[in-house]
Amino acid sequence: MNAIEKLQNDLSLWYESSSISAFMHWWKTELKSFVPAKYQERLFPQSLQVLLTQEKEAVNVWCQKGKQLTLYADAKNEAGEQEQWWHQVQHIINQAEGQNVVTKYLLANDEALVRKVDLPQGAKDNLDEVLGFELDQYVPFSLEQVQLGYKLDKKNSNDEKIVLDLAVIPKEKIEQILAMCDEKSISLDAIDVNLNDSEQKPQPLGVTLLPKEKRKAKNYFNLKLNLALMVVLIGLLYFVMYTSINNKEEKIARLTEVNAQLQKQAKTAKLLKKELKEAIISSKFLQNKTKNYPHLVKILADITSIFPDDTYITRFTLNHENIQITGQSDNANSLIPKMEKSKNWYVPIFSGGVITDPRTNKEKFTIKAELNKPKEESDDNNA
């Protein structure tokens, strides 16, 4: 057994004993149950098995498709008699229409030695060598005299040991079977053991007693195709995911840039809003001051119209609440009644006494008055 065959055998044993095989069988069965019956054959094609059993000189041909096993009786000659067994096999292959046909020869149960063999788990990697070395413990023959085959008994195997169904047959019997089939141009795919009697329907043990040099090379086209499709699928998935992620990254970059611009505009708007608010407050401050206190021009105009020509002002003081006027006049006492007529102030009074300036012969005075709020403007605004 070369390295590739050993690897294939190890993988096959591992797969058969694993839960993946049971799951895939269950999954395929459940999936098939949802498919209409007329489409099941197309979507889930089954291998057609031809089982050959021999009773003395007569060879019986059994045809198994799925779970249905029947004795083949559809090939008849011109006389209406059943064709010879090799013609029946050829007829089945011709009628298969490209469907995979597996031909097996089933030895009678009494023609082979079948034994249960317990081996440690460590022997799983070298079953052929272990069985060949310990064959004399199970059968009274040497490895050169017999052809052996085995299959894993998954039901009785566990983590500590593996249980095999070992079948042994003399090589002379294998040579006779191969010679008979070669004479009739029938190519065998396997030689197995029939567990049932000849009166019952055949039940293969599931081992392969066909010599390795006679076995057909396995066709891995479907496996290669599935692997290729899987690689393409993974490539497409990677491309879609990469494209999707790349598009999202570009979109995030654009949104980040837009968000930065919006944040900048929001900060600018916030500053402008603050400046506008301050400007409004400032304008209202001046406006309130204008509303609450008479304008300087109006006060000066009022004083100019009230004071006579013989009166002049040497000092004028204005604050938020009152005014103070210092000057000289020919008749300072007459100024108070005149100022009382103005609506821009009230309660004008002299601050200090009125004295005569010897240089100008005029009366020096200082008048204080409380300012009034501009009632006329307030009324206009309320209106």
NORBEL-V954521 format. One record per pair of residues at least 12 apart in sequence whose ideal C-beta (glycine too) atoms are under 7 Angstrom apart, sorted by the first residue. I is the first residue (numbers start at 0). J is the second residue. If there is no record, write none. Layout:
I_J + I_J
//
This chain:
0_127 + 9_124 + 12_123 + 12_151 + 15_151 + 15_153 + 16_151 + 16_153 + 16_156 + 31_43 + 44_98 + 45_64 + 45_65 + 46_99 + 46_101 + 47_64 + 47_95 + 47_98 + 47_99 + 47_100 + 48_63 + 48_101 + 48_103 + 49_62 + 49_88 + 49_91 + 49_100 + 49_102 + 49_103 + 50_63 + 50_103 + 50_105 + 50_201 + 51_103 + 51_104 + 51_105 + 52_105 + 52_193 + 52_197 + 52_201 + 54_197 + 58_84 + 60_84 + 60_87 + 60_88 + 61_201 + 62_91 + 68_200 + 71_87 + 71_91 + 74_86 + 74_87 + 74_90 + 85_183 + 85_185 + 88_102 + 88_185 + 101_188 + 102_185 + 102_186 + 102_187 + 102_188 + 103_188 + 103_189 + 103_191 + 103_203 + 104_176 + 104_187 + 104_190 + 105_191 + 105_192 + 105_193 + 105_201 + 105_203 + 106_168 + 106_190 + 106_192 + 106_193 + 107_193 + 107_197 + 108_192 + 108_193 + 108_194 + 110_168 + 110_172 + 111_166 + 111_167 + 111_168 + 111_192 + 112_138 + 112_167 + 113_164 + 113_166 + 113_192 + 113_204 + 114_137 + 114_165 + 115_162 + 115_164 + 116_137 + 116_163 + 116_165 + 117_160 + 117_162 + 118_160 + 118_161 + 118_163 + 119_160 + 120_158 + 120_159 + 120_160 + 120_161 + 123_161 + 126_149 + 130_147 + 130_149 + 130_165 + 134_147 + 137_165 + 138_167 + 140_167 + 144_169 + 144_170 + 145_167 + 145_168 + 145_169 + 145_170 + 146_168 + 146_170 + 146_173 + 146_208 + 146_210 + 147_165 + 147_166 + 147_167 + 148_166 + 148_206 + 148_207 + 148_208 + 149_163 + 149_164 + 149_165 + 149_206 + 150_163 + 150_164 + 150_205 + 150_206 + 151_163 + 152_164 + 164_204 + 164_206 + 166_192 + 166_204 + 166_206 + 166_208 + 168_208 + 173_190 + 173_208 + 173_210 + 176_190 + 177_213 + 187_209 + 188_215 + 189_207 + 189_209 + 190_208 + 190_209 + 191_203 + 191_204 + 191_205 + 191_206 + 191_208 + 192_204 + 192_206 + 290_373 + 290_376 + 290_377 + 291_372 + 292_319 + 292_370 + 293_343 + 293_370 + 293_373 + 295_317 + 297_343 + 298_317 + 298_322 + 298_343 + 301_341 + 301_343 + 302_324 + 305_337 + 305_338 + 305_341 + 306_334 + 309_328 + 309_329 + 310_326 + 310_328 + 310_334 + 311_326 + 311_327 + 312_324 + 312_326 + 313_325 + 313_326 + 313_327 + 320_369 + 320_370 + 321_367 + 321_368 + 321_369 + 321_370 + 322_344 + 322_368 + 322_370 + 323_365 + 323_367 + 324_366 + 325_365 + 326_364 + 327_356 + 327_359 + 327_361 + 327_362 + 327_363 + 328_361 + 328_362 + 328_364 + 329_361 + 331_353 + 331_362 + 331_364 + 332_353 + 334_364 + 334_366 + 335_347 + 338_366 + 338_368 + 342_371 + 343_370 + 343_371 + 344_368 + 344_369 + 344_370 + 344_371 + 345_368 + 345_369 + 345_371 + 346_368 + 346_369 + 347_366 + 347_368 + 348_367 + 349_364 + 349_365 + 349_366 + 350_365 + 350_366 + 350_367 + 351_365
//
